[in-house]
């Protein structure tokens, strides 16, 4: 006969064994599968070297994918099929919960991005904000962000500077490919709206700035690391000036001129996908891609209408609380026109107002969040060349946390910047918002690398 303490001890051991078994079932790793995850991640870095730079990997900082070329598209297609085939042998029955979750996620990514290629996203290779999946990079804008010397592209060593020179040399090739694909899009009737083209042209012209005192691409040679020798500075300055004036600026001018003179006359007046050949199918696909559901566009639309009605109900309550007399439309007009809500004189006042909001929020975060990101955080004004068509946005830090997460604030005219929406915007885009979301995700070393940098739109 066992005494009470013995029974408790045996019960504790049994419970521990059950919990260990359960934990093992949930978290144990299949080595072969996780090798596939890692191989996929590393190979994807080479295929998408700009994304590799943003992740903080220095391996491909000198490369620029010519993502519209037939050779690249075929390579990308084979890449997706290869990993789909490798994953096909795994099922829920032979994997832990964690591995099966990662396997399902990667399968869906590969299937969706492979399907995206069938809609010829290369025919609309760039727009005013970002290009279509599977690439999703607005390369001309991204080049400006990287080449300014204040973005993700490092400029700490001579090799870093040489890497960027190599990227510059590849940009004219990308532009020629993009123009060729824009022309294919014209022939196929797959063209961008005029409303977007007229926003893109000023962006490109701004990046083609010939005044060297204002050209942002010369930023890295205006701010050399202190340990560079005079000889290194002179050599790199000459190389940068030559590359920027003979390769980069002409490429931007060429693309801007093409869009203005050749493409704009063919661009469409409509904005929806329905006017494109195969447009309804394309739209259904992108609804599925960005929402990760199988709901139809009409179902999504009805959800949206209900959300708008719900928000209007909440706004009616706020209107009453503020003792405003008038309709909701008049209340919105009041918020947009009353000078109390546009108190700023210059961009620095706007940025300082966000810093005050940050200080107000920060002490309240520990009780709400058990974990604080290690990655640093900064508030910056959006670069002038893209501010007019940009929204406030968050750019994640590097995977190793050495580059900070950045909240970008577009300020075209500080005197017209609204103050009434700043707190909710900051909490969504910055802190806790995307900074906590992306930083904690990237700092979670229990996840495969591809999941640490994965951005799923419906979650984000």
C-alpha positions in Angstrom: 0.0 0.0 0.0 1.3 3.5 -1.0 1.1 6.4 1.4 -0.4 9.7 0.3 3.0 11.3 -0.4 3.9 8.4 -2.6 0.7 8.6 -4.5 1.2 12.3 -5.1 4.8 11.7 -6.2 3.6 9.0 -8.7 0.8 11.3 -9.9 3.3 14.1 -10.4 5.6 11.9 -12.3 2.8 10.6 -14.5 1.5 14.1 -15.1 5.0 15.3 -16.0 5.3 12.4 -18.5 2.0 13.2 -20.1 2.9 16.9 -20.3 6.3 16.0 -21.8 4.7 13.8 -24.3 2.1 16.5 -25.2 4.8 19.1 -25.4 6.9 16.8 -27.6 4.0 16.3 -29.9 3.4 20.0 -30.2 7.0 21.3 -30.5 9.3 18.5 -31.6 11.1 19.2 -34.9 11.5 17.0 -37.9 15.1 17.6 -39.0 14.5 16.9 -42.6 11.5 19.2 -42.9 13.3 22.0 -41.0 16.2 21.7 -43.4 13.7 22.2 -46.2 12.4 25.3 -44.4 16.0 26.7 -44.1 16.9 25.8 -47.7 13.8 27.6 -48.9 14.6 30.7 -46.9 18.2 30.8 -48.0 17.4 30.2 -51.7 14.6 32.9 -51.5 17.1 35.4 -50.3 19.1 35.0 -53.4 16.0 35.2 -55.6 14.9 38.4 -53.8 18.1 40.2 -52.8 16.3 43.4 -51.9 14.3 41.5 -49.3 17.5 39.9 -48.1 18.9 43.3 -47.5 15.9 44.3 -45.5 16.1 41.1 -43.5 19.7 42.1 -42.6 21.5 39.5 -44.6 24.6 40.9 -46.3 25.1 38.1 -48.8 23.3 39.7 -51.8 23.7 43.4 -51.1 25.3 43.8 -54.6 22.5 42.1 -56.5 19.3 43.4 -58.1 16.7 40.9 -59.4 15.6 41.5 -62.9 12.2 40.2 -61.8 10.4 40.9 -65.1 12.7 38.9 -67.3 11.4 35.6 -68.7 14.5 33.9 -67.4 13.8 35.1 -63.8 10.1 34.2 -64.0 10.9 30.7 -65.2 13.4 30.3 -62.4 10.9 31.5 -59.8 8.3 29.1 -61.1 10.7 26.1 -60.8 11.7 27.3 -57.3 8.0 27.2 -56.2 7.4 23.7 -57.8 10.6 22.3 -56.3 9.6 23.1 -52.7 6.0 22.1 -53.2 7.2 18.7 -54.3 9.6 18.4 -51.3 6.7 19.3 -48.9 4.2 16.9 -50.5 5.5 13.9 -48.6 4.6 15.4 -45.2 1.2 15.2 -43.5 -0.4 16.1 -40.2 -0.1 12.5 -39.0 3.7 12.4 -39.1 4.6 15.9 -37.8 4.3 17.8 -34.6 1.7 20.6 -34.4 4.4 23.3 -34.8 6.0 21.6 -37.8 2.7 20.9 -39.5 1.6 24.5 -39.0 4.9 25.7 -40.7 4.4 23.1 -43.4 0.9 24.3 -44.2 1.9 27.9 -44.2 4.8 27.4 -46.6 2.6 25.2 -48.9 0.0 27.9 -49.1 2.7 30.6 -49.8 4.2 28.5 -52.6 0.8 27.7 -54.2 -0.4 31.3 -54.1 2.8 32.9 -55.4 3.0 30.3 -58.1 -0.6 31.1 -59.1 0.2 34.8 -59.1 2.6 34.3 -61.9 -0.2 33.2 -64.2 -1.8 36.7 -64.1 1.4 38.3 -65.6 2.2 40.7 -62.8 5.3 41.7 -64.8 3.0 43.5 -67.3 2.3 46.1 -64.6 5.8 46.0 -63.0 5.5 49.1 -60.9 3.0 51.5 -59.5 3.0 54.5 -57.2 3.2 52.4 -54.0 4.3 48.8 -54.5 4.1 46.2 -57.3 1.9 43.1 -57.4 2.8 39.7 -55.8 4.9 37.6 -55.8 7.5 40.3 -55.8 5.6 43.2 -54.2 8.6 45.6 -54.4 8.3 49.1 -56.0 11.9 49.0 -57.1 12.4 52.6 -58.3 11.1 53.8 -55.0 13.0 51.2 -53.1 16.2 52.2 -54.8 15.7 55.7 -53.5 15.1 54.4 -49.9 18.2 52.2 -50.1 20.5 54.6 -51.9 20.0 57.5 -49.6 22.3 56.1 -47.0 19.7 56.1 -44.3 17.8 53.0 -45.1 18.4 49.2 -45.0 21.4 49.2 -47.4 24.6 49.4 -45.2 27.3 52.0 -45.9 29.8 51.1 -43.2 32.7 49.7 -45.2 34.4 50.1 -48.6 32.8 46.8 -49.6 29.3 48.2 -48.7 29.9 51.2 -51.0 31.1 48.9 -53.8 28.0 46.7 -53.3 25.8 49.7 -54.0 27.7 50.6 -57.1 27.0 47.1 -58.4 23.3 47.5 -57.7 23.3 50.8 -59.5 24.8 49.2 -62.6 22.0 46.6 -62.7 19.2 49.2 -62.4 19.2 50.3 -66.1 18.8 46.7 -67.1 15.7 46.4 -64.8 14.3 49.6 -66.3 14.7 48.3 -69.9 12.9 45.1 -68.9 10.1 47.0 -67.1 9.6 49.2 -70.2 9.4 46.0 -72.4 6.9 44.5 -70.1 4.8 47.7 -69.9 4.6 47.5 -73.7 3.6 43.8 -73.5 0.9 45.0 -71.1 -0.3 47.6 -73.6 -0.6 44.9 -76.3 -2.5 42.6 -74.0 -4.8 45.3 -72.6 -3.3 44.9 -69.1 -2.5 48.5 -68.1 -2.5 50.6 -65.0 -5.0 53.4 -64.3 -4.0 57.0 -65.4 -4.6 58.1 -61.8 -1.6 56.1 -60.7 0.7 57.0 -63.6 0.3 60.7 -63.0 1.5 60.0 -59.4 4.5 57.9 -60.5 6.0 60.4 -63.0 6.8 63.1 -60.4 8.3 60.4 -58.1 10.7 59.3 -60.9 11.6 62.8 -61.9 12.4 63.7 -58.3 14.7 60.7 -58.2 16.4 61.9 -61.4 17.4 65.1 -59.7 20.4 66.5 -61.6 21.3 69.1 -59.0 24.0 67.1 -57.1 23.5 69.2 -54.0 19.9 67.9 -53.8 20.3 64.4 -55.3 19.6 61.9 -52.4 21.7 59.2 -54.0 24.8 61.2 -53.2 23.9 60.9 -49.4 26.4 58.1 -48.8 29.4 60.1 -50.0 28.3 63.2 -48.1 28.4 61.0 -44.9 31.4 58.7 -45.1 32.3 56.7 -42.0 35.0 58.5 -40.0 37.5 55.7 -40.5 37.6 56.1 -44.3 41.0 57.4 -45.6 41.1 60.4 -47.8 42.1 58.2 -50.8 39.1 56.0 -50.2 36.8 59.0 -50.0 38.1 60.5 -53.3 38.0 57.2 -55.2 34.4 56.4 -54.0 33.2 59.9 -54.6 34.4 59.8 -58.2 32.8 56.4 -58.7 29.5 57.4 -57.2 29.3 60.7 -59.1 30.0 58.8 -62.4 27.5 56.0 -61.7 24.7 58.3 -60.5 25.1 60.8 -63.4 25.7 58.3 -66.2 23.6 55.3 -65.1 21.0 56.0 -62.4 19.7 59.5 -63.4 19.4 58.5 -67.1 17.5 55.3 -66.2 15.0 57.2 -64.1 14.6 59.9 -66.8 14.1 57.1 -69.4 11.3 55.5 -67.3 9.6 58.8 -66.5 9.7 59.8 -70.2 8.3 56.5 -71.3 5.4 56.6 -68.8 4.6 60.2 -69.8 4.9 60.0 -73.6 4.2 56.3 -74.4 2.3 54.7 -71.6 0.0 57.4 -70.3 -2.0 57.6 -73.6 -2.8 53.8 -73.2 -3.5 53.9 -69.4 -7.1 53.3 -68.4 -9.6 55.8 -66.9 -11.1 53.0 -64.6 -9.4 51.9 -61.4 -10.8 48.4 -60.8 -9.5 45.1 -62.1 -12.8 44.3 -63.9 -11.8 46.3 -67.0 -8.7 44.1 -67.5 -8.8 41.0 -69.6 -9.4 38.2 -67.1 -9.9 40.9 -64.6 -12.7 39.3 -62.5 -10.6 36.2 -62.0 -7.5 38.3 -61.2 -9.5 40.2 -58.6 -10.9 37.0 -57.0 -7.3 35.7 -56.8 -6.0 38.8 -55.1 -8.9 38.9 -52.7 -7.9 35.3 -51.8 -4.2 36.2 -51.7 -4.5 39.2 -49.4 -7.3 37.9 -47.1 -6.3 34.1 -47.0 -10.0 33.2 -47.2 -12.2 31.7 -49.9 -14.8 34.5 -49.5 -15.9 36.1 -52.7 -15.3 39.7 -53.5 -19.0 40.4 -52.9 -18.8 38.8 -49.5 -15.8 40.9 -48.6 -17.6 44.0 -49.9 -20.6 43.3 -47.7 -18.3 42.8 -44.6 -16.8 46.2 -45.5 -20.2 47.9 -45.7 -21.2 46.5 -42.3 -17.9 47.7 -40.8 -18.5 51.2 -42.2 -22.0 51.2 -40.7 -20.6 50.1 -37.4 -18.0 52.9 -37.5 -20.6 55.5 -38.4 -22.6 54.4 -35.3 -19.5 54.9 -33.1 -18.8 58.2 -34.7 -22.4 59.3 -34.0 -21.8 58.6 -30.3 -18.5 60.6 -30.4 -20.3 63.5 -32.2 -22.9 63.5 -29.4 -20.2 63.3 -26.7 -18.5 66.4 -28.1 -21.8 68.3 -28.2 -21.5 68.9 -31.9 -24.7 70.1 -33.5 -25.1 68.9 -37.0 -25.0 65.8 -39.3 -22.1 63.3 -39.3 -21.0 64.7 -42.7 -20.9 68.2 -41.2 -18.9 66.7 -38.2 -16.3 65.3 -40.6 -16.1 68.6 -42.4 -15.6 70.3 -39.1 -12.7 68.0 -38.2 -11.1 68.7 -41.6 -11.5 72.5 -41.6 -11.3 73.7 -38.0 -7.8 75.2 -37.5 -7.5 73.7 -34.0 -6.8 70.3 -35.7 -4.0 71.6 -37.9 -1.7 73.3 -35.4 1.6 72.6 -36.9 4.0 75.0 -38.6 6.8 72.7 -39.8 7.6 69.0 -40.1 9.6 68.8 -36.9 6.6 69.9 -34.9 4.6 67.0 -36.4 7.4 64.5 -35.6 7.7 65.9 -32.0 4.0 65.5 -31.5 4.4 61.8 -32.4 7.3 61.6 -29.9 5.0 63.0 -27.2 2.4 60.4 -28.0 5.1 57.7 -27.7 6.1 59.0 -24.3 2.5 59.0 -23.2 1.9 55.4 -24.4 5.2 53.8 -23.3 4.5 53.6 -19.5 1.2 51.8 -20.1 2.7 49.0 -22.2 4.3 46.7 -19.6 0.9 45.8 -17.9 -0.5 45.0 -21.3 2.4 43.0 -22.9 4.4 40.3 -21.3 7.3 40.8 -23.8 8.9 44.0 -25.0 10.7 44.0 -28.4 14.5 44.2 -28.2 14.6 46.0 -31.6 15.0 49.7 -31.4 12.5 52.1 -32.8 12.6 55.5 -34.6 10.2 58.1 -35.9 11.2 59.6 -39.3 9.8 61.9 -41.9 9.0 60.1 -45.2 11.5 61.1 -47.9 10.3 64.0 -50.0 10.4 62.1 -53.3 7.6 59.7 -52.2 5.8 61.6 -49.6 3.0 62.9 -51.9 1.7 59.4 -52.7 2.8 57.6 -49.5 0.8 56.7 -46.4 2.1 56.6 -42.9 3.9 53.2 -42.6 6.1 51.1 -40.5 9.3 49.5 -41.9 10.5 46.5 -39.8 14.0 46.3 -38.3 16.5 43.7 -39.4 16.2 40.1 -38.3 19.1 40.5 -35.9 17.6 43.7 -34.4 20.6 45.8 -35.3 18.6 48.1 -37.7 15.7 49.8 -35.9 12.1 49.6 -36.9 11.0 52.9 -38.4 7.7 54.7 -38.4 7.6 56.9 -41.5 5.4 60.0 -41.5 4.6 61.6 -44.9 4.5 65.4 -44.4 3.8 67.3 -47.6 2.5 70.4 -45.9 2.8 70.6 -42.1 0.2 73.3 -42.0 -2.4 70.8 -43.3 -1.4 67.8 -41.1 -4.4 66.7 -39.0 -3.7 66.2 -35.3 -7.0 64.5 -34.4 -6.0 61.1 -35.9 -2.4 60.9 -34.7 -2.8 58.8 -31.6 -4.7 55.9 -33.2 -2.5 56.1 -36.3 0.7 55.8 -34.1 -0.8 53.0 -32.1 -1.6 51.0 -35.2 1.4 51.7 -37.4 4.1 52.1 -34.7 3.7 51.2 -31.0 2.4 48.8 -30.0 1.1 48.1 -33.5 3.4 46.9 -36.2 6.6 47.5 -34.1 5.5 44.9 -31.5 4.0 42.7 -34.2 7.0 42.4 -36.5 9.8 42.8 -33.9 8.5 40.1 -31.6 7.9 37.8 -34.6 11.4 38.4 -35.9 12.9 37.8 -32.4 11.1 34.5 -31.9 13.9 32.0 -32.5 11.5 29.0 -32.1 10.1 29.8 -35.5 11.7 28.7 -38.8 13.5 31.7 -40.5 10.9 32.0 -43.2 8.1 32.5 -40.6 10.1 35.1 -38.7 10.1 37.4 -41.7 6.8 36.4 -43.2 4.2 39.2 -43.7 0.7 38.0 -44.2 -1.5 41.0 -45.2 -4.7 39.8 -43.5 -2.8 39.4 -40.2 -0.7 42.6 -40.6 
